[in-house]
Amino acid sequence: MDQEQASLFRLHMSPGVGRTALFKLKQTFGTFTAALAAPPADIVRKAQLSQRQANSILAQDAPGLTQGVAALEKCSASLISFWDDKYPESLRHIHDPPALLYARGVIPKNDCFAIVGSRRATASGLQLTREISCELANRGVCIVSGLARGIDTAAHQGALNAEGHTIAVLGCGIDQVYPPENRQIFHKILEKNAIVSEFPPGVQPLAGHFPGRNRIISGLSRGVLIVEAADRSGSLITGDFALEQGRELFAVPGAVKNSTSYGTNRLIKAGAQVVTEAEDILQALWPELPTACAKKAEDLFIAKLDGNVRRVYQTLNFEPQHADELGRVCGLTPMEVSAILLDLELRGGVQTLPGGRYIRSR
């Protein structure tokens, strides 16, 4: 961390000094180091900050500064300011860009696309998310999401399954793993990709932080897909930001009576583009990208199946089905269906759900 970065961090850790104040200080004094050295009267009169903010800036030690520096060093986080060359170009042009980003890992330079949705997603919604994310990542698109439970997690998983790129945007400090059950995927993302936040170390994941996080998710991306969203869902806030920022908005339709489809169906009625597969997004945003390999991989997988195994696999879809129903449709005994499903699961073709139900996993 050089002197200017240290000064910026010192200012950001000062109570009451947010993004607007940082922009004012930079514009007024030229550097953050100069801002720290400025007399209180100049901070108030020239930068037009309050006396309280000026006092906070000039305090000997911002609360938590020492711990914050230690936390940054411990998690190997870097500071990327609005004025740095490394700052994401797409984010620079939204009307309220973060003055400072904290980053862990390497931010991919690929075109980005955001996928968000319900934390209480359905099995079919999660599966579709993984498929779309995987397909986009296979084409070189970086998937951006918020590492939340449900659809966000599935979006990151799909990109990682394709060994592609993904960025997780946090609504808390860069040193916090939230939700805690996503610790494994958190560290998996860091292996080749990035986790970013505009919040300094130690900041907890409070509800009020997530709307601001959502503007970064959409700001990084050329478009936003909302897979499932209930009424008043935070995902709809991301959709609002997408429209405000001039991004393309996409939504997956759902059953009218399904609570997690209310928001997406409303978005579609308002003009969002309908998505049922990754190709819908690719044709709208990246029609020049090469043909995907996912369909070929699926065809090759089916080609390796024969007889009743192929029949059961092709009867399955991405809505959970009970083994008894599969046996009835395929004309097979429970023992035959059980053996076939076990075979398909070992081949990675199906996923077992509670209650003797199954869905495709390819």
ROBA-378852 format. One record per residue: residue in three letters; x, y, z of N, C-alpha, C in turn. Coordinates in steps of 0.02 Angstrom, whole numbers. Layout:
ROBA-378852
PT     r      n.x      n.y      n.z     ca.x     ca.y     ca.z      c.x      c.y      c.z
PT   ala        X        Y        Z        X        Y        Z        X        Y        Z
...
This chain:
ROBA-378852
PT     r      n.x      n.y      n.z     ca.x     ca.y     ca.z      c.x      c.y      c.z
PT   met       42      -59        0        0        0        0       45       62        0
PT   asp       40      103      -53       81      164      -55       49      219      -13
PT   gln       83      277      -11       61      331       32       -9      355       14
PT   glu      -23      363      -51      -88      388      -72     -143      338      -55
PT   gln     -130      274      -64     -180      223      -45     -191      223       31
PT   ala     -136      230       69     -143      232      141     -184      292      163
PT   ser     -175      348      129     -214      408      146     -288      398      129
PT   leu     -301      367       71     -370      353       51     -403      306      101
PT   phe     -368      254      121     -396      207      169     -409      241      235
PT   arg     -362      283      257     -371      320      319     -434      363      316
PT   leu     -445      396      260     -505      437      252     -568      395      252
PT   his     -566      339      216     -625      296      211     -645      266      278
PT   met     -596      256      321     -610      229      388     -633      283      437
PT   ser     -633      346      416     -656      400      459     -732      402      462
PT   pro     -762      401      520     -836      402      525     -865      462      489
PT   gly     -917      449      449     -952      503      414     -922      522      348
PT   val     -867      490      328     -835      505      264     -851      449      214
PT   gly     -900      462      172     -921      412      122     -896      430       53
PT   arg     -928      399        3     -906      407      -67     -910      480      -89
PT   thr     -964      515      -71     -971      585      -92     -916      629      -64
PT   ala     -901      619       -1     -847      658       31     -780      643       -1
PT   leu     -768      581      -18     -704      563      -50     -697      597     -118
PT   phe     -750      598     -156     -747      631     -221     -734      706     -212
PT   lys     -766      737     -163     -756      809     -150     -683      823     -130
PT   leu     -656      781      -87     -588      790      -63     -537      783     -120
PT   lys     -548      733     -162     -504      722     -219     -507      781     -267
PT   gln     -567      805     -282     -575      860     -328     -545      925     -301
PT   thr     -551      934     -235     -528      997     -205     -453      999     -195
PT   phe     -424      945     -169     -354      946     -149     -307      909     -197
PT   gly     -334      874     -245     -291      840     -294     -269      771     -273
PT   thr     -249      764     -211     -229      698     -184     -260      690     -115
PT   phe     -266      627      -94     -294      614      -28     -242      629       26
PT   thr     -179      623        9     -127      641       56     -130      715       72
PT   ala     -142      756       21     -149      828       31     -212      844       71
PT   ala     -264      806       60     -326      817       97     -316      806      172
PT   leu     -277      754      189     -264      740      259     -222      795      292
PT   ala     -182      829      251     -139      882      278     -173      950      278
PT   ala     -232      954      250     -266     1019      244     -293     1044      311
PT   pro     -295     1109      321     -324     1137      383     -400     1123      385
PT   pro     -428     1117      444     -500     1104      450     -543     1155      413
PT   ala     -521     1217      415     -561     1270      383     -565     1258      307
PT   asp     -511     1235      277     -511     1222      205     -556     1162      188
PT   ile     -556     1112      231     -598     1054      219     -671     1074      220
PT   val     -689     1120      264     -758     1142      269     -775     1191      213
PT   arg     -731     1241      204     -747     1295      157     -736     1274       84
PT   lys     -680     1242       69     -664     1226        0     -696     1160      -23
PT   ala     -691     1109       18     -719     1044       -1     -793     1038       16
PT   gln     -819     1087       55     -889     1090       73     -912     1028      112
PT   leu     -868     1006      157     -887      954      204     -909      987      269
PT   ser     -942      949      312     -965      976      376     -907      980      425
PT   gln     -917     1021      477     -866     1026      528     -855      959      562
PT   arg     -908      921      570     -902      855      601     -859      809      558
PT   gln     -869      811      492     -827      770      447     -754      793      450
PT   ala     -744      857      452     -676      883      455     -641      860      519
PT   asn     -677      862      575     -648      839      638     -632      765      635
PT   ser     -675      727      604     -664      655      598     -602      641      556
PT   ile     -593      679      502     -535      669      458     -470      685      494
PT   leu     -471      736      535     -410      760      567     -395      726      634
PT   ala     -438      680      654     -424      643      716     -359      605      707
PT   gln     -323      596      762     -258      563      759     -262      492      729
PT   asp     -315      455      749     -320      386      725     -393      370      715
PT   ala     -412      355      653     -481      337      639     -497      272      676
PT   pro     -558      267      704     -577      206      741     -569      144      697
PT   gly     -532       96      723     -524       33      688     -472       34      633
PT   leu     -434       90      626     -387       95      570     -332       42      575
PT   thr     -303       34      633     -250      -15      642     -275      -85      628
PT   gln     -335     -100      655     -364     -167      642     -381     -176      568
PT   gly     -404     -121      537     -421     -125      466     -361     -140      423
PT   val     -305     -107      437     -244     -120      399     -222     -193      408
PT   ala     -226     -217      470     -208     -287      483     -253     -335      446
PT   ala     -319     -319      443     -366     -362      409     -352     -364      334
PT   leu     -336     -306      305     -319     -304      234     -258     -347      218
PT   glu     -208     -341      261     -147     -380      251     -160     -455      259
PT   lys     -201     -472      308     -215     -543      321     -250     -577      263
PT   cys     -298     -541      231     -335     -572      176     -308     -552      107
PT   ser     -249     -519      107     -216     -500       44     -263     -460       -2
PT   ala     -299     -414       27     -345     -373      -12     -309     -311      -39
PT   ser     -330     -290      -97     -302     -230     -128     -354     -175     -130
PT   leu     -331     -113     -136     -376      -55     -142     -375      -31     -215
PT   ile     -434      -22     -243     -440        3     -311     -485       65     -309
PT   ser     -455      123     -320     -495      184     -317     -523      201     -386
PT   phe     -571      246     -387     -602      269     -449     -551      297     -498
PT   trp     -495      321     -472     -445      354     -513     -389      307     -535
PT   asp     -395      242     -518     -346      192     -538     -360      164     -607
PT   asp     -308      144     -643     -317      112     -708     -352       44     -701
PT   lys     -345       12     -643     -375      -54     -633     -449      -51     -618
PT   tyr     -475        8     -607     -546       15     -591     -589       -8     -650
PT   pro     -640      -51     -639     -681      -76     -694     -713      -19     -734
PT   glu     -702      -19     -799     -724       37     -841     -800       43     -842
PT   ser     -835      -14     -844     -909      -10     -846     -937       21     -783
PT   leu     -905       10     -727     -928       37     -663     -914      112     -658
PT   arg     -862      134     -692     -842      204     -689     -896      251     -716
PT   his     -939      225     -760     -986      269     -796    -1057      268     -767
PT   ile    -1069      233     -711    -1135      239     -679    -1137      305     -641
PT   his    -1195      328     -622    -1200      395     -594    -1175      400     -522
PT   asp    -1170      343     -487    -1146      344     -418    -1093      289     -407
PT   pro    -1038      292     -444     -987      240     -438     -954      241     -370
PT   pro     -933      183     -345     -896      183     -282     -830      221     -290
PT   ala     -812      259     -240     -748      294     -242     -691      245     -230
PT   leu     -707      191     -194     -656      143     -175     -684       73     -174
PT   leu     -649       27     -205     -666      -44     -202     -611      -82     -166
PT   tyr     -631     -129     -125     -584     -176      -95     -590     -241     -135
PT   ala     -534     -269     -154     -536     -328     -197     -489     -383     -171
PT   arg     -514     -444     -177     -472     -503     -164     -472     -545     -227
PT   gly     -414     -571     -245     -409     -610     -306     -396     -564     -366
PT   val     -411     -590     -425     -399     -553     -487     -465     -539     -522
PT   ile     -479     -475     -535     -540     -456     -569     -533     -473     -643
PT   pro     -574     -518     -670     -569     -535     -742     -584     -475     -786
PT   lys     -553     -474     -844     -565     -419     -891     -618     -437     -943
PT   asn     -647     -497     -937     -699     -519     -984     -762     -475     -979
PT   asp     -803     -476    -1032     -869     -446    -1027     -907     -480     -971
PT   cys     -946     -441     -934     -981     -468     -876    -1057     -469     -886
PT   phe    -1088     -517     -853    -1161     -523     -853    -1182     -543     -783
PT   ala    -1234     -510     -756    -1257     -522     -688    -1316     -571     -687
PT   ile    -1315     -616     -639    -1371     -662     -628    -1388     -660     -553
PT   val    -1449     -641     -538    -1471     -637     -468    -1540     -667     -461
PT   gly    -1562     -676     -399    -1629     -704     -389    -1642     -720     -317
PT   ser    -1694     -760     -307    -1719     -774     -240    -1670     -814     -198
PT   arg    -1668     -799     -134    -1630     -840      -87    -1666     -906      -74
PT   arg    -1732     -906      -82    -1772     -967      -71    -1794     -994     -139
PT   ala    -1746    -1011     -180    -1759    -1032     -249    -1785    -1103     -252
PT   thr    -1820    -1118     -306    -1843    -1186     -318    -1786    -1228     -347
PT   ala    -1793    -1294     -344    -1742    -1339     -372    -1733    -1326     -447
PT   ser    -1788    -1315     -483    -1784    -1303     -555    -1751    -1235     -569
PT   gly    -1765    -1185     -527    -1733    -1119     -535    -1658    -1122     -525
PT   leu    -1637    -1160     -475    -1566    -1169     -462    -1532    -1205     -520
PT   gln    -1564    -1257     -545    -1535    -1295     -599    -1529    -1253     -663
PT   leu    -1582    -1216     -679    -1580    -1173     -739    -1525    -1120     -732
PT   thr    -1518    -1093     -672    -1466    -1043     -660    -1397    -1071     -673
PT   arg    -1384    -1131     -646    -1319    -1163     -657    -1306    -1174     -731
PT   glu    -1358    -1196     -767    -1351    -1209     -838    -1334    -1145     -877
PT   ile    -1373    -1093     -865    -1363    -1031     -901    -1295    -1001     -885
PT   ser    -1278    -1001     -821    -1214     -974     -800    -1156    -1013     -830
PT   cys    -1162    -1079     -830    -1110    -1122     -858    -1101    -1108     -933
PT   glu    -1158    -1103     -968    -1155    -1091    -1040    -1124    -1023    -1056
PT   leu    -1143     -971    -1020    -1114     -905    -1031    -1039     -906    -1015
PT   ala    -1021     -938     -960     -950     -942     -942     -910     -981     -994
PT   asn     -942    -1033    -1023     -909    -1071    -1076     -893    -1027    -1136
PT   arg     -932     -975    -1146     -921     -929    -1203     -875     -871    -1185
PT   gly     -848     -871    -1124     -802     -819    -1104     -832     -761    -1068
PT   val     -896     -765    -1050     -930     -712    -1013     -918     -721     -938
PT   cys     -900     -667     -903     -890     -670     -831     -957     -660     -795
PT   ile     -973     -705     -750    -1036     -703     -713    -1028     -663     -649
PT   val    -1070     -613     -640    -1068     -572     -579    -1130     -586     -537
PT   ser    -1121     -596     -473    -1178     -605     -428    -1157     -585     -358
PT   gly    -1202     -596     -309    -1190     -570     -242    -1173     -620     -189
PT   leu    -1160     -683     -208    -1140     -736     -161    -1193     -750     -108
PT   ala    -1255     -728     -120    -1309     -742      -72    -1332     -814      -80
PT   arg    -1373     -837      -34    -1402     -904      -40    -1446     -908     -102
PT   gly    -1457     -968     -126    -1504     -977     -181    -1475     -964     -249
PT   ile    -1509     -921     -288    -1492     -909     -358    -1421     -881     -365
PT   asp    -1401     -835     -321    -1333     -807     -326    -1281     -862     -321
PT   thr    -1288     -906     -272    -1240     -961     -264    -1239    -1006     -325
PT   ala    -1298    -1022     -352    -1301    -1063     -412    -1267    -1030     -472
PT   ala    -1273     -964     -477    -1240     -927     -532    -1164     -934     -528
PT   his    -1137     -925     -468    -1065     -934     -459    -1045    -1006     -473
PT   gln    -1085    -1054     -449    -1069    -1124     -459    -1066    -1142     -533
PT   gly    -1114    -1117     -571    -1115    -1131     -643    -1052    -1107     -678
PT   ala    -1030    -1047     -661     -969    -1021     -691     -908    -1062     -671
PT   leu     -905    -1082     -608     -849    -1122     -584     -850    -1192     -615
PT   asn     -911    -1219     -625     -916    -1285     -657     -887    -1284     -728
PT   ala     -894    -1226     -761     -867    -1219     -829     -794    -1198     -828
PT   glu     -766    -1192     -768     -697    -1167     -760     -691    -1098     -792
PT   gly     -745    -1059     -785     -746     -992     -813     -736     -940     -760
PT   his     -755     -878     -777     -742     -821     -733     -805     -799     -696
PT   thr     -796     -777     -634     -851     -751     -595     -826     -701     -544
PT   ile     -868     -651     -529     -853     -600     -479     -909     -600     -427
PT   ala     -891     -605     -364     -939     -600     -309     -934     -530     -278
PT   val     -991     -496     -273     -994     -429     -243    -1027     -435     -175
PT   leu     -991     -416     -123    -1016     -424      -55    -1053     -363      -29
PT   gly    -1098     -375       18    -1132     -320       52    -1105     -312      122
PT   cys    -1042     -328      131    -1008     -324      196     -934     -313      183
PT   gly     -895     -312      236     -823     -303      228     -791     -360      189
PT   ile     -736     -344      155     -702     -393      112     -673     -451      151
PT   asp     -668     -443      217     -641     -497      260     -695     -541      289
PT   gln     -758     -528      271     -814     -567      298     -838     -619      247
PT   val     -852     -679      270     -882     -731      228     -955     -735      246
PT   tyr     -998     -712      199    -1070     -712      213    -1108     -732      150
PT   pro    -1155     -780      156    -1172     -818      216    -1116     -868      233
PT   pro    -1110     -888      296    -1054     -930      317    -1052     -997      282
PT   glu    -1109    -1024      260    -1108    -1089      226    -1077    -1085      157
PT   asn    -1064    -1024      133    -1032    -1017       67     -957    -1009       72
PT   arg     -929    -1029      128     -857    -1021      138     -818    -1059       84
PT   gln     -839    -1119       67     -802    -1159       18     -803    -1126      -51
PT   ile     -862    -1104      -73     -866    -1072     -139     -831    -1003     -138
PT   phe     -832     -969      -81     -797     -906      -72     -723     -916      -90
PT   his     -692     -966      -60     -621     -979      -73     -609    -1009     -142
PT   lys     -657    -1045     -168     -651    -1071     -236     -649    -1013     -286
PT   ile     -690     -963     -276     -690     -905     -320     -622     -870     -318
PT   leu     -592     -867     -259     -528     -831     -252     -471     -865     -288
PT   glu     -478     -928     -305     -423     -964     -338     -404     -932     -405
PT   lys     -455     -911     -444     -441     -883     -510     -481     -820     -525
PT   asn     -524     -800     -479     -570     -745     -493     -568     -694     -436
PT   ala     -622     -658     -426     -618     -603     -378     -681     -595     -335
PT   ile     -669     -570     -276     -722     -549     -231     -710     -475     -216
PT   val     -761     -434     -224     -753     -362     -214     -807     -335     -167
PT   ser     -791     -278     -137     -839     -243      -93     -820     -170      -90
PT   glu     -869     -127      -77     -852      -57      -65     -849      -42       10
PT   phe     -858      -94       51     -858      -85      123     -790     -104      153
PT   pro     -764      -65      199     -699      -80      229     -702     -142      273
PT   pro     -645     -169      290     -643     -230      332     -681     -221      397
PT   gly     -712     -275      419     -747     -275      482     -821     -256      478
PT   val     -842     -228      421     -912     -208      414     -956     -269      408
PT   gln    -1007     -273      449    -1052     -331      450    -1104     -327      395
PT   pro    -1133     -384      376    -1183     -385      322    -1252     -361      344
PT   leu    -1259     -297      353    -1323     -267      375    -1369     -258      315
PT   ala    -1434     -261      328    -1484     -258      274    -1477     -195      231
PT   gly    -1460     -139      263    -1454      -77      226    -1396      -74      177
PT   his    -1349     -121      181    -1292     -121      137    -1306     -151       68
PT   phe    -1358     -193       63    -1367     -232        2    -1394     -193      -58
PT   pro    -1437     -143      -49    -1456     -104     -109    -1396      -72     -143
PT   gly    -1349      -45     -104    -1289      -17     -133    -1247      -69     -167
PT   arg    -1242     -128     -137    -1206     -184     -168    -1237     -201     -235
PT   asn    -1304     -198     -240    -1339     -217     -302    -1323     -170     -360
PT   arg    -1311     -106     -346    -1295      -60     -400    -1227      -76     -430
PT   ile    -1182     -105     -389    -1116     -126     -414    -1122     -187     -457
PT   ile    -1165     -235     -436    -1176     -296     -476    -1199     -278     -546
PT   ser    -1249     -234     -551    -1274     -215     -617    -1225     -169     -652
PT   gly    -1191     -127     -615    -1144      -80     -645    -1085     -114     -678
PT   leu    -1064     -171     -653    -1009     -209     -682    -1029     -244     -747
PT   ser    -1094     -250     -760    -1118     -297     -810    -1151     -263     -870
PT   arg    -1151     -299     -926    -1187     -275     -985    -1262     -288     -980
PT   gly    -1281     -336     -941    -1351     -352     -932    -1362     -388     -867
PT   val    -1425     -393     -846    -1443     -426     -783    -1500     -474     -795
PT   leu    -1492     -536     -772    -1545     -587     -775    -1571     -599     -704
PT   ile    -1636     -594     -696    -1668     -612     -633    -1706     -677     -643
PT   val    -1686     -728     -606    -1713     -795     -618    -1778     -805     -578
PT   glu    -1777     -793     -515    -1837     -798     -473    -1836     -740     -424
PT   ala    -1894     -710     -412    -1897     -653     -366    -1968     -645     -340
PT   ala    -1976     -645     -275    -2041     -632     -245    -2055     -557     -247
PT   asp    -2115     -539     -227    -2133     -468     -222    -2087     -434     -171
PT   arg    -2062     -375     -188    -2018     -336     -146    -1950     -370     -135
PT   ser    -1932     -414     -180    -1867     -448     -176    -1810     -399     -188
PT   gly    -1753     -410     -155    -1694     -369     -167    -1670     -375     -238
PT   ser    -1685     -432     -270    -1665     -441     -340    -1699     -390     -386
PT   leu    -1760     -370     -368    -1795     -319     -408    -1760     -252     -403
PT   ile    -1726     -240     -347    -1687     -178     -340    -1630     -179     -390
PT   thr    -1599     -237     -397    -1546     -243     -448    -1573     -230     -517
PT   gly    -1634     -254     -531    -1666     -240     -595    -1678     -166     -605
PT   asp    -1698     -131     -553    -1708      -59     -557    -1643      -23     -574
PT   phe    -1589      -44     -541    -1524      -14     -555    -1503      -28     -627
PT   ala    -1517      -88     -651    -1499     -106     -719    -1531      -58     -769
PT   leu    -1595      -45     -760    -1631        1     -804    -1604       71     -798
PT   glu    -1591       92     -736    -1565      159     -724    -1497      169     -756
PT   gln    -1457      115     -758    -1390      119     -785    -1386      103     -860
PT   gly    -1444       91     -890    -1445       76     -962    -1424        6     -979
PT   arg    -1430      -40     -932    -1413     -111     -944    -1474     -147     -972
PT   glu    -1462     -201    -1009    -1517     -244    -1033    -1543     -285     -974
PT   leu    -1609     -289     -969    -1640     -327     -914    -1675     -388     -941
PT   phe    -1661     -446     -911    -1689     -510     -931    -1723     -542     -871
PT   ala    -1773     -585     -884    -1806     -620     -829    -1831     -688     -853
PT   val    -1831     -735     -807    -1856     -802     -821    -1929     -805     -800
PT   pro    -1975     -823     -845    -2046     -828     -825    -2057     -887     -780
PT   gly    -2111     -884     -741    -2127     -939     -696    -2201     -948     -688
PT   ala    -2220     -999     -652    -2290    -1014     -640    -2324     -955     -604
PT   val    -2383     -938     -626    -2418     -878     -602    -2429     -881     -526
PT   lys    -2444     -940     -499    -2459     -947     -428    -2396     -958     -385
PT   asn    -2339     -962     -417    -2277     -973     -379    -2253     -906     -352
PT   ser    -2244     -902     -286    -2225     -838     -255    -2158     -813     -280
PT   thr    -2112     -858     -298    -2047     -835     -322    -2048     -814     -395
PT   ser    -2105     -819     -427    -2112     -797     -497    -2147     -730     -503
PT   tyr    -2173     -705     -448    -2211     -643     -451    -2170     -585     -480
PT   gly    -2111     -577     -453    -2070     -521     -474    -2046     -527     -546
PT   thr    -2025     -587     -566    -2000     -596     -635    -2056     -588     -686
PT   asn    -2115     -615     -670    -2171     -607     -717    -2191     -534     -724
PT   arg    -2187     -497     -669    -2203     -426     -672    -2152     -388     -715
PT   leu    -2089     -407     -708    -2037     -376     -749    -2048     -388     -823
PT   ile    -2068     -450     -840    -2080     -467     -910    -2139     -426     -937
PT   lys    -2191     -419     -897    -2248     -377     -919    -2226     -305     -930
PT   ala    -2176     -283     -892    -2152     -214     -898    -2101     -206     -954
PT   gly    -2081     -261     -987    -2037     -255    -1044    -1971     -291    -1039
PT   ala    -1957     -327     -984    -1895     -365     -980    -1895     -421    -1032
PT   gln    -1837     -438    -1058    -1832     -491    -1108    -1839     -560    -1076
PT   val    -1878     -603    -1108    -1890     -670    -1081    -1830     -715    -1094
PT   val    -1811     -752    -1043    -1755     -799    -1049    -1777     -869    -1027
PT   thr    -1767     -918    -1070    -1777     -988    -1052    -1714    -1029    -1061
PT   glu    -1663     -999    -1093    -1599    -1032    -1102    -1546     -979    -1114
PT   ala    -1483     -999    -1109    -1428     -951    -1116    -1427     -919    -1185
PT   glu    -1451     -955    -1235    -1449     -929    -1304    -1489     -864    -1310
PT   asp    -1542     -855    -1270    -1582     -794    -1272    -1538     -733    -1254
PT   ile    -1495     -742    -1204    -1450     -688    -1183    -1395     -677    -1234
PT   leu    -1366     -732    -1258    -1311     -727    -1305    -1332     -693    -1370
PT   gln    -1391     -709    -1394    -1414     -678    -1456    -1427     -604    -1447
PT   ala    -1447     -584    -1387    -1461     -513    -1374    -1397     -472    -1364
PT   leu    -1348     -502    -1331    -1288     -463    -1311    -1224     -483    -1347
PT   trp    -1217     -547    -1362    -1155     -571    -1392    -1168     -618    -1451
PT   pro    -1204     -595    -1501    -1220     -640    -1558    -1158     -663    -1596
PT   glu    -1102     -629    -1586    -1041     -646    -1623    -1002     -703    -1592
PT   leu    -1020     -724    -1530     -982     -776    -1496     -991     -843    -1530
PT   pro     -940     -886    -1528     -945     -951    -1562     -998     -996    -1533
PT   thr    -1019    -1045    -1571    -1071    -1093    -1550    -1050    -1128    -1487
PT   ala    -1097    -1136    -1442    -1082    -1167    -1377    -1071    -1242    -1384
PT   cys    -1034    -1268    -1335    -1020    -1340    -1336    -1068    -1378    -1291
PT   ala    -1110    -1343    -1254    -1153    -1377    -1205    -1201    -1426    -1239
PT   lys    -1232    -1404    -1295    -1278    -1447    -1329    -1243    -1509    -1356
PT   lys    -1183    -1500    -1382    -1145    -1557    -1406    -1129    -1605    -1349
PT   ala    -1111    -1578    -1292    -1095    -1620    -1234    -1156    -1659    -1212
PT   glu    -1215    -1627    -1214    -1277    -1661    -1196    -1292    -1717    -1246
PT   asp    -1283    -1703    -1310    -1296    -1754    -1361    -1248    -1813    -1354
PT   leu    -1186    -1799    -1338    -1137    -1853    -1328    -1155    -1895    -1267
PT   phe    -1180    -1862    -1214    -1199    -1899    -1155    -1257    -1946    -1170
PT   ile    -1308    -1920    -1206    -1366    -1961    -1223    -1345    -2018    -1269
PT   ala    -1297    -2005    -1313    -1276    -2057    -1361    -1244    -2116    -1325
PT   lys    -1218    -2105    -1266    -1187    -2159    -1228    -1238    -2201    -1190
PT   leu    -1300    -2177    -1188    -1353    -2213    -1153    -1391    -2257    -1203
PT   asp    -1418    -2310    -1178    -1458    -2352    -1223    -1518    -2382    -1185
PT   gly    -1566    -2404    -1223    -1624    -2439    -1196    -1662    -2400    -1143
PT   asn    -1675    -2435    -1088    -1715    -2405    -1034    -1679    -2348     -999
PT   val    -1612    -2350     -999    -1575    -2296     -966    -1587    -2230    -1004
PT   arg    -1583    -2233    -1070    -1596    -2173    -1109    -1669    -2150    -1100
PT   arg    -1715    -2197    -1098    -1786    -2180    -1092    -1799    -2143    -1026
PT   val    -1770    -2168     -971    -1779    -2136     -907    -1748    -2067     -906
PT   tyr    -1687    -2062     -934    -1653    -1997     -934    -1693    -1945     -974
PT   gln    -1718    -1964    -1031    -1754    -1917    -1073    -1824    -1902    -1046
PT   thr    -1849    -1944    -1001    -1913    -1931     -968    -1903    -1879     -912
PT   leu    -1844    -1880     -882    -1829    -1831     -830    -1823    -1761     -860
PT   asn    -1838    -1711     -818    -1826    -1642     -838    -1801    -1605     -777
PT   phe    -1809    -1539     -775    -1781    -1501     -720    -1834    -1483     -668
PT   glu    -1892    -1515     -672    -1941    -1514     -618    -1936    -1581     -582
PT   pro    -1931    -1581     -516    -1923    -1644     -480    -1978    -1695     -497
PT   gln    -1958    -1757     -509    -2006    -1811     -523    -1992    -1869     -476
PT   his    -2045    -1901     -453    -2038    -1957     -407    -2020    -2020     -447
PT   ala    -1981    -2064     -415    -1960    -2126     -448    -2020    -2168     -470
PT   asp    -2074    -2167     -430    -2133    -2206     -448    -2165    -2180     -512
PT   glu    -2166    -2114     -520    -2194    -2084     -580    -2151    -2101     -641
PT   leu    -2085    -2101     -633    -2041    -2119     -688    -2053    -2192     -709
PT   gly    -2062    -2235     -659    -2075    -2305     -675    -2141    -2314     -712
PT   arg    -2192    -2276     -691    -2257    -2281     -725    -2252    -2257     -797
PT   val    -2220    -2200     -808    -2215    -2172     -875    -2173    -2217     -921
PT   cys    -2120    -2245     -894    -2073    -2285     -934    -2092    -2360     -936
PT   gly    -2142    -2379     -897    -2162    -2450     -897    -2111    -2495     -865
PT   leu    -2080    -2472     -811    -2028    -2511     -777    -2047    -2524     -705
PT   thr    -2018    -2576     -677    -2031    -2593     -607    -1991    -2546     -562
PT   pro    -2012    -2539     -499    -1974    -2497     -452    -1901    -2517     -446
PT   met    -1887    -2582     -448    -1818    -2605     -443    -1777    -2584     -505
PT   glu    -1808    -2589     -564    -1774    -2569     -625    -1760    -2494     -626
PT   val    -1810    -2455     -606    -1801    -2382     -604    -1746    -2363     -554
PT   ser    -1746    -2394     -496    -1697    -2379     -445    -1626    -2392     -470
PT   ala    -1617    -2448     -504    -1551    -2465     -530    -1528    -2416     -584
PT   ile    -1575    -2396     -628    -1559    -2349     -682    -1542    -2281     -653
PT   leu    -1581    -2258     -604    -1567    -2192     -575    -1500    -2191     -539
PT   leu    -1482    -2245     -507    -1416    -2249     -475    -1361    -2245     -527
PT   asp    -1371    -2281     -583    -1322    -2279     -638    -1314    -2208     -665
PT   leu    -1371    -2174     -676    -1369    -2106     -703    -1337    -2057     -654
PT   glu    -1350    -2068     -590    -1321    -2024     -540    -1245    -2031     -538
PT   leu    -1221    -2093     -544    -1149    -2105     -546    -1117    -2074     -608
PT   arg    -1154    -2070     -662    -1128    -2039     -723    -1135    -1963     -723
PT   gly    -1165    -1936     -671    -1174    -1864     -667    -1233    -1838     -707
PT   gly    -1281    -1882     -722    -1338    -1861     -763    -1400    -1841     -724
PT   val    -1406    -1865     -661    -1464    -1847     -621    -1442    -1827     -551
PT   gln    -1485    -1792     -517    -1473    -1772     -448    -1530    -1797     -405
PT   thr    -1514    -1827     -349    -1564    -1852     -303    -1587    -1797     -255
PT   leu    -1653    -1792     -247    -1682    -1743     -201    -1718    -1780     -145
PT   pro    -1732    -1747      -90    -1769    -1780      -35    -1836    -1807      -59
PT   gly    -1858    -1860      -27    -1924    -1887      -43    -1926    -1932     -104
PT   gly    -1870    -1959     -124    -1869    -2005     -182    -1882    -1970     -248
PT   arg    -1864    -1905     -254    -1874    -1867     -315    -1808    -1855     -350
PT   tyr    -1811    -1845     -415    -1751    -1837     -455    -1760    -1782     -507
PT   ile    -1703    -1749     -524    -1702    -1701     -580    -1640    -1713     -620
PT   arg    -1639    -1689     -682    -1579    -1691     -722    -1526    -1646     -690
PT   ser    -1463    -1665     -697    -1409    -1622     -673    -1363    -1602     -730
PT   arg    -1384    -1613     -793    -1344    -1593     -851    -1385    -1546     -894
